[in-house]
Amino acid sequence: MTMILDKAPFKERTSPGFSRSLDMSVAELEQSLSGIAFPATKKDLIVKAMSNGAAEDVLTFIHLLPDLKYCQFHDITFLVWSYVVC
């Protein structure tokens, strides 16, 4: 699945309106967050994904998430689908 987001990757945030597509799947996201204890904050998600060797696109997606506490993995996958552009 490719997601089109109207945000730059966290490493390249320079100007508004920069568009880039993310190439990641829910399965990759799940693998990147394997072993995380819920509830988890956005910072917890980033730390776990980095420690699990997540791909740059997965990390970019996590950085784009709202700064909330997530009670379960479903809360995050719901947001994946809300970013999908058909």
ROKOLTOR-895179 format. One record per residue: x negated, y, z of N, C-alpha, C, O in turn; residue in one letter. Coordinates in nm, 4 decimals, m for minus. Layout:
<sites>
+----------+----------+----------+----------+----------+----------+----------+----------+----------+----------+----------+----------+-----+
:      n.X :      n.Y :      n.Z :     ca.X :     ca.Y :     ca.Z :      c.X :      c.Y :      c.Z :      o.X :      o.Y :      o.Z : res :
+----------+----------+----------+----------+----------+----------+----------+----------+----------+----------+----------+----------+-----+
:        X :        Y :        Z :        X :        Y :        Z :        X :        Y :        Z :        X :        Y :        Z :   A :
...
+----------+----------+----------+----------+----------+----------+----------+----------+----------+----------+----------+----------+-----+
</sites>
This chain:
<sites>
+----------+----------+----------+----------+----------+----------+----------+----------+----------+----------+----------+----------+-----+
:      n.X :      n.Y :      n.Z :     ca.X :     ca.Y :     ca.Z :      c.X :      c.Y :      c.Z :      o.X :      o.Y :      o.Z : res :
+----------+----------+----------+----------+----------+----------+----------+----------+----------+----------+----------+----------+-----+
:  m0.0845 :  m0.1160 :   0.0000 :   0.0000 :   0.0000 :   0.0000 :  m0.0896 :   0.1232 :   0.0000 :  m0.1892 :   0.1275 :   0.0722 :   M :
:  m0.0552 :   0.2221 :  m0.0797 :  m0.1263 :   0.3488 :  m0.0805 :  m0.0337 :   0.4560 :  m0.0277 :   0.0812 :   0.4664 :  m0.0706 :   T :
:  m0.0830 :   0.5352 :   0.0646 :  m0.0037 :   0.6427 :   0.1219 :  m0.0594 :   0.7760 :   0.0740 :  m0.1807 :   0.7972 :   0.0748 :   M :
:   0.0285 :   0.8649 :   0.0328 :  m0.0128 :   0.9981 :  m0.0084 :   0.0204 :   1.0940 :   0.1050 :   0.1367 :   1.1076 :   0.1432 :   I :
:  m0.0795 :   1.1592 :   0.1579 :  m0.0613 :   1.2514 :   0.2689 :  m0.1117 :   1.3885 :   0.2279 :  m0.2102 :   1.4006 :   0.1552 :   L :
:  m0.0445 :   1.4896 :   0.2744 :  m0.0854 :   1.6257 :   0.2419 :  m0.1802 :   1.6791 :   0.3489 :  m0.1630 :   1.7906 :   0.3982 :   D :
:  m0.2782 :   1.6003 :   0.3835 :  m0.3792 :   1.6386 :   0.4819 :  m0.5124 :   1.5804 :   0.4363 :  m0.5171 :   1.4768 :   0.3701 :   K :
:  m0.6168 :   1.6466 :   0.4717 :  m0.7503 :   1.5960 :   0.4406 :  m0.7916 :   1.4948 :   0.5460 :  m0.7425 :   1.4997 :   0.6588 :   A :
:  m0.8813 :   1.4031 :   0.5109 :  m0.9343 :   1.3113 :   0.6110 :  m1.0009 :   1.3898 :   0.7237 :  m1.0479 :   1.5017 :   0.7033 :   P :
:  m1.0044 :   1.3300 :   0.8424 :  m1.0551 :   1.4044 :   0.9575 :  m1.1975 :   1.4533 :   0.9375 :  m1.2357 :   1.5532 :   0.9984 :   F :
:  m1.2770 :   1.3878 :   0.8556 :  m1.4147 :   1.4299 :   0.8325 :  m1.4239 :   1.5427 :   0.7292 :  m1.5280 :   1.6074 :   0.7176 :   K :
:  m1.3157 :   1.5666 :   0.6541 :  m1.3227 :   1.6612 :   0.5436 :  m1.2207 :   1.7732 :   0.5547 :  m1.1890 :   1.8350 :   0.4531 :   E :
:  m1.1686 :   1.8020 :   0.6707 :  m1.0674 :   1.9063 :   0.6839 :  m1.1300 :   2.0414 :   0.6564 :  m1.2049 :   2.0948 :   0.7383 :   R :
:  m1.0985 :   2.0958 :   0.5408 :  m1.1567 :   2.2246 :   0.5051 :  m1.0508 :   2.3271 :   0.4677 :  m1.0507 :   2.4380 :   0.5211 :   T :
:  m0.9616 :   2.2922 :   0.3776 :  m0.8644 :   2.3918 :   0.3339 :  m0.7238 :   2.3335 :   0.3327 :  m0.7061 :   2.2140 :   0.3088 :   S :
:  m0.6230 :   2.4182 :   0.3587 :  m0.4849 :   2.3719 :   0.3572 :  m0.4450 :   2.3264 :   0.2171 :  m0.4936 :   2.3788 :   0.1168 :   P :
:  m0.3555 :   2.2281 :   0.2123 :  m0.3039 :   2.1820 :   0.0845 :  m0.3881 :   2.0760 :   0.0170 :  m0.3543 :   2.0313 :  m0.0926 :   G :
:  m0.4976 :   2.0345 :   0.0801 :  m0.5819 :   1.9305 :   0.0226 :  m0.5066 :   1.7984 :   0.0280 :  m0.4596 :   1.7581 :   0.1344 :   F :
:  m0.4948 :   1.7311 :  m0.0850 :  m0.4228 :   1.6031 :  m0.0891 :  m0.5205 :   1.4896 :  m0.1158 :  m0.6166 :   1.5046 :  m0.1912 :   S :
:  m0.4948 :   1.3794 :  m0.0544 :  m0.5773 :   1.2603 :  m0.0708 :  m0.4895 :   1.1409 :  m0.0418 :  m0.4020 :   1.1485 :   0.0444 :   R :
:  m0.5104 :   1.0316 :  m0.1112 :  m0.4335 :   0.9120 :  m0.0800 :  m0.5150 :   0.8227 :   0.0127 :  m0.6378 :   0.8175 :   0.0053 :   S :
:  m0.4444 :   0.7539 :   0.0985 :  m0.5083 :   0.6593 :   0.1896 :  m0.4779 :   0.5189 :   0.1407 :  m0.3633 :   0.4869 :   0.1091 :   L :
:  m0.5787 :   0.4368 :   0.1347 :  m0.5627 :   0.2991 :   0.0915 :  m0.5784 :   0.2098 :   0.2128 :  m0.6895 :   0.1717 :   0.2495 :   D :
:  m0.4650 :   0.1764 :   0.2754 :  m0.4666 :   0.0904 :   0.3941 :  m0.3343 :   0.0166 :   0.4024 :  m0.2361 :   0.0553 :   0.3391 :   M :
:  m0.3328 :  m0.0874 :   0.4791 :  m0.2099 :  m0.1641 :   0.4997 :  m0.1783 :  m0.1699 :   0.6491 :  m0.2628 :  m0.1400 :   0.7335 :   S :
:  m0.0564 :  m0.2087 :   0.6789 :  m0.0170 :  m0.2267 :   0.8186 :  m0.1024 :  m0.3370 :   0.8816 :  m0.1383 :  m0.3291 :   0.9991 :   V :
:  m0.1344 :  m0.4392 :   0.8031 :  m0.2184 :  m0.5482 :   0.8545 :  m0.3578 :  m0.4973 :   0.8928 :  m0.4131 :  m0.5384 :   0.9949 :   A :
:  m0.4143 :  m0.4079 :   0.8109 :  m0.5454 :  m0.3504 :   0.8444 :  m0.5367 :  m0.2651 :   0.9706 :  m0.6268 :  m0.2674 :   1.0544 :   E :
:  m0.4283 :  m0.1906 :   0.9831 :  m0.4075 :  m0.1093 :   1.1029 :  m0.3969 :  m0.1986 :   1.2260 :  m0.4568 :  m0.1706 :   1.3298 :   L :
:  m0.3204 :  m0.3059 :   1.2130 :  m0.3036 :  m0.3992 :   1.3251 :  m0.4369 :  m0.4626 :   1.3641 :  m0.4677 :  m0.4757 :   1.4825 :   E :
:  m0.5151 :  m0.5015 :   1.2645 :  m0.6460 :  m0.5613 :   1.2920 :  m0.7382 :  m0.4590 :   1.3599 :  m0.8134 :  m0.4931 :   1.4512 :   Q :
:  m0.7315 :  m0.3350 :   1.3148 :  m0.8162 :  m0.2303 :   1.3719 :  m0.7814 :  m0.1991 :   1.5174 :  m0.8665 :  m0.1549 :   1.5946 :   S :
:  m0.6549 :  m0.2228 :   1.5536 :  m0.6101 :  m0.1947 :   1.6904 :  m0.5993 :  m0.3217 :   1.7754 :  m0.5433 :  m0.3192 :   1.8850 :   L :
:  m0.6520 :  m0.4299 :   1.7251 :  m0.6473 :  m0.5579 :   1.7957 :  m0.7089 :  m0.5458 :   1.9354 :  m0.8203 :  m0.4960 :   1.9517 :   S :
:  m0.6346 :  m0.5919 :   2.0344 :  m0.6835 :  m0.5901 :   2.1716 :  m0.6488 :  m0.4648 :   2.2502 :  m0.6861 :  m0.4534 :   2.3670 :   G :
:  m0.5782 :  m0.3701 :   2.1886 :  m0.5433 :  m0.2477 :   2.2608 :  m0.4316 :  m0.2761 :   2.3606 :  m0.3424 :  m0.3568 :   2.3341 :   I :
:  m0.4371 :  m0.2103 :   2.4732 :  m0.3336 :  m0.2239 :   2.5768 :  m0.2346 :  m0.1081 :   2.5615 :  m0.2734 :   0.0087 :   2.5615 :   A :
:  m0.1085 :  m0.1421 :   2.5488 :  m0.0033 :  m0.0401 :   2.5418 :   0.0585 :  m0.0222 :   2.6789 :   0.0646 :  m0.1186 :   2.7553 :   F :
:   0.1045 :   0.0970 :   2.7135 :   0.1057 :   0.2175 :   2.6314 :  m0.0354 :   0.2711 :   2.6089 :  m0.1254 :   0.2522 :   2.6906 :   P :
:  m0.0515 :   0.3393 :   2.4941 :  m0.1819 :   0.3927 :   2.4563 :  m0.1660 :   0.5332 :   2.3989 :  m0.0694 :   0.5628 :   2.3286 :   A :
:  m0.2617 :   0.6179 :   2.4302 :  m0.2616 :   0.7535 :   2.3751 :  m0.3277 :   0.7505 :   2.2370 :  m0.3879 :   0.6506 :   2.1977 :   T :
:  m0.3155 :   0.8599 :   2.1657 :  m0.3814 :   0.8729 :   2.0358 :  m0.5324 :   0.8544 :   2.0526 :  m0.5963 :   0.7890 :   1.9701 :   K :
:  m0.5890 :   0.9109 :   2.1576 :  m0.7325 :   0.8962 :   2.1833 :  m0.7679 :   0.7489 :   2.2053 :  m0.8705 :   0.7018 :   2.1563 :   K :
:  m0.6832 :   0.6762 :   2.2788 :  m0.7055 :   0.5327 :   2.2998 :  m0.7070 :   0.4579 :   2.1664 :  m0.7900 :   0.3696 :   2.1449 :   D :
:  m0.6146 :   0.4940 :   2.0771 :  m0.6060 :   0.4299 :   1.9456 :  m0.7339 :   0.4539 :   1.8661 :  m0.7865 :   0.3623 :   1.8029 :   L :
:  m0.7833 :   0.5767 :   1.8695 :  m0.9049 :   0.6116 :   1.7955 :  m1.0248 :   0.5340 :   1.8494 :  m1.1027 :   0.4775 :   1.7726 :   I :
:  m1.0387 :   0.5316 :   1.9812 :  m1.1521 :   0.4613 :   2.0432 :  m1.1479 :   0.3126 :   2.0092 :  m1.2504 :   0.2547 :   1.9733 :   V :
:  m1.0307 :   0.2501 :   2.0201 :  m1.0190 :   0.1064 :   1.9914 :  m1.0458 :   0.0785 :   1.8442 :  m1.1163 :  m0.0169 :   1.8112 :   K :
:  m0.9905 :   0.1603 :   1.7554 :  m1.0115 :   0.1395 :   1.6125 :  m1.1593 :   0.1517 :   1.5765 :  m1.2114 :   0.0728 :   1.4977 :   A :
:  m1.2261 :   0.2503 :   1.6341 :  m1.3694 :   0.2668 :   1.6076 :  m1.4496 :   0.1486 :   1.6608 :  m1.5421 :   0.1012 :   1.5950 :   M :
:  m1.4138 :   0.1010 :   1.7802 :  m1.4876 :  m0.0126 :   1.8369 :  m1.4627 :  m0.1414 :   1.7593 :  m1.5451 :  m0.2328 :   1.7622 :   S :
:  m1.3481 :  m0.1489 :   1.6892 :  m1.3171 :  m0.2666 :   1.6072 :  m1.3670 :  m0.2509 :   1.4637 :  m1.3415 :  m0.3379 :   1.3805 :   N :
:  m1.4372 :  m0.1426 :   1.4334 :  m1.4941 :  m0.1231 :   1.2999 :  m1.3916 :  m0.0884 :   1.1938 :  m1.4021 :  m0.1346 :   1.0802 :   G :
:  m1.2936 :  m0.0082 :   1.2287 :  m1.1877 :   0.0285 :   1.1355 :  m1.2421 :   0.1033 :   1.0136 :  m1.3405 :   0.1768 :   1.0222 :   A :
:  m1.1761 :   0.0826 :   0.9017 :  m1.2104 :   0.1535 :   0.7782 :  m1.1797 :   0.3023 :   0.7940 :  m1.0979 :   0.3409 :   0.8775 :   A :
:  m1.2452 :   0.3852 :   0.7138 :  m1.2265 :   0.5302 :   0.7220 :  m1.0799 :   0.5702 :   0.7008 :  m1.0304 :   0.6606 :   0.7681 :   E :
:  m1.0111 :   0.5042 :   0.6087 :  m0.8706 :   0.5393 :   0.5838 :  m0.7819 :   0.5075 :   0.7040 :  m0.6870 :   0.5809 :   0.7315 :   D :
:  m0.8110 :   0.4012 :   0.7745 :  m0.7347 :   0.3689 :   0.8955 :  m0.7608 :   0.4753 :   1.0021 :  m0.6673 :   0.5227 :   1.0667 :   V :
:  m0.8858 :   0.5125 :   1.0204 :  m0.9191 :   0.6170 :   1.1178 :  m0.8549 :   0.7505 :   1.0797 :  m0.8066 :   0.8237 :   1.1661 :   L :
:  m0.8547 :   0.7811 :   0.9520 :  m0.7912 :   0.9044 :   0.9059 :  m0.6437 :   0.9038 :   0.9398 :  m0.5903 :   1.0031 :   0.9892 :   T :
:  m0.5768 :   0.7908 :   0.9131 :  m0.4341 :   0.7807 :   0.9457 :  m0.4107 :   0.8024 :   1.0954 :  m0.3202 :   0.8765 :   1.1340 :   F :
:  m0.4906 :   0.7389 :   1.1784 :  m0.4731 :   0.7525 :   1.3236 :  m0.4939 :   0.8983 :   1.3660 :  m0.4216 :   0.9484 :   1.4521 :   I :
:  m0.5909 :   0.9659 :   1.3068 :  m0.6134 :   1.1071 :   1.3386 :  m0.4943 :   1.1935 :   1.2983 :  m0.4727 :   1.2992 :   1.3574 :   H :
:  m0.4168 :   1.1507 :   1.1993 :  m0.2996 :   1.2262 :   1.1546 :  m0.1761 :   1.2024 :   1.2415 :  m0.0768 :   1.2742 :   1.2292 :   L :
:  m0.1817 :   1.1029 :   1.3282 :  m0.0673 :   1.0733 :   1.4151 :  m0.0434 :   1.1874 :   1.5139 :  m0.1368 :   1.2574 :   1.5529 :   L :
:   0.0823 :   1.2052 :   1.5538 :   0.1099 :   1.3037 :   1.6602 :   0.0376 :   1.2643 :   1.7888 :   0.0159 :   1.1460 :   1.8150 :   P :
:   0.0015 :   1.3617 :   1.8667 :  m0.0707 :   1.3391 :   1.9924 :   0.0291 :   1.2962 :   2.1005 :   0.0708 :   1.3761 :   2.1843 :   D :
:   0.0660 :   1.1683 :   2.0961 :   0.1672 :   1.1121 :   2.1857 :   0.1129 :   0.9896 :   2.2568 :   0.0019 :   0.9445 :   2.2290 :   L :
:   0.1916 :   0.9366 :   2.3481 :   0.1635 :   0.8064 :   2.4085 :   0.2516 :   0.7055 :   2.3355 :   0.3732 :   0.7231 :   2.3277 :   K :
:   0.1913 :   0.6008 :   2.2825 :   0.2614 :   0.4988 :   2.2053 :   0.2846 :   0.3770 :   2.2939 :   0.1904 :   0.3211 :   2.3500 :   Y :
:   0.4116 :   0.3361 :   2.3060 :   0.4496 :   0.2268 :   2.3964 :   0.4280 :   0.0891 :   2.3360 :   0.4091 :  m0.0085 :   2.4086 :   C :
:   0.4307 :   0.0807 :   2.2038 :   0.4131 :  m0.0479 :   2.1364 :   0.3633 :  m0.0250 :   1.9941 :   0.3717 :   0.0864 :   1.9424 :   Q :
:   0.3117 :  m0.1295 :   1.9312 :   0.2587 :  m0.1181 :   1.7956 :   0.3675 :  m0.0735 :   1.6982 :   0.3384 :  m0.0027 :   1.6018 :   F :
:   0.4909 :  m0.1135 :   1.7217 :   0.6025 :  m0.0751 :   1.6350 :   0.6156 :   0.0775 :   1.6247 :   0.6519 :   0.1287 :   1.5188 :   H :
:   0.5873 :   0.1491 :   1.7305 :   0.5945 :   0.2952 :   1.7277 :   0.4997 :   0.3530 :   1.6217 :   0.5305 :   0.4533 :   1.5574 :   D :
:   0.3859 :   0.2889 :   1.6053 :   0.2866 :   0.3345 :   1.5084 :   0.3264 :   0.2919 :   1.3674 :   0.3154 :   0.3712 :   1.2739 :   I :
:   0.3725 :   0.1681 :   1.3508 :   0.4108 :   0.1214 :   1.2174 :   0.5297 :   0.2007 :   1.1642 :   0.5414 :   0.2204 :   1.0432 :   T :
:   0.6173 :   0.2460 :   1.2521 :   0.7277 :   0.3303 :   1.2088 :   0.6741 :   0.4568 :   1.1424 :   0.7287 :   0.5026 :   1.0420 :   F :
:   0.5683 :   0.5125 :   1.1981 :   0.5083 :   0.6325 :   1.1411 :   0.4359 :   0.6030 :   1.0102 :   0.4299 :   0.6896 :   0.9229 :   L :
:   0.3805 :   0.4820 :   0.9944 :   0.3191 :   0.4437 :   0.8673 :   0.4237 :   0.4556 :   0.7576 :   0.3992 :   0.5177 :   0.6542 :   V :
:   0.5394 :   0.3964 :   0.7800 :   0.6441 :   0.3982 :   0.6786 :   0.6976 :   0.5381 :   0.6543 :   0.7432 :   0.5669 :   0.5436 :   W :
:   0.6940 :   0.6245 :   0.7514 :   0.7428 :   0.7612 :   0.7311 :   0.6475 :   0.8426 :   0.6440 :   0.6875 :   0.9454 :   0.5893 :   S :
:   0.5200 :   0.7980 :   0.6297 :   0.4234 :   0.8676 :   0.5462 :   0.4216 :   0.8154 :   0.4028 :   0.3617 :   0.8793 :   0.3164 :   Y :
:   0.4846 :   0.7023 :   0.3746 :   0.4800 :   0.6410 :   0.2429 :   0.5577 :   0.7268 :   0.1431 :   0.6698 :   0.7702 :   0.1695 :   V :
:   0.4959 :   0.7494 :   0.0299 :   0.5629 :   0.8206 :  m0.0790 :   0.5814 :   0.7224 :  m0.1928 :   0.4850 :   0.6633 :  m0.2414 :   V :
:   0.7040 :   0.7054 :  m0.2344 :   0.7320 :   0.6101 :  m0.3434 :   0.7098 :   0.6736 :  m0.4778 :   0.7284 :   0.6086 :  m0.5807 :   C :
+----------+----------+----------+----------+----------+----------+----------+----------+----------+----------+----------+----------+-----+
</sites>
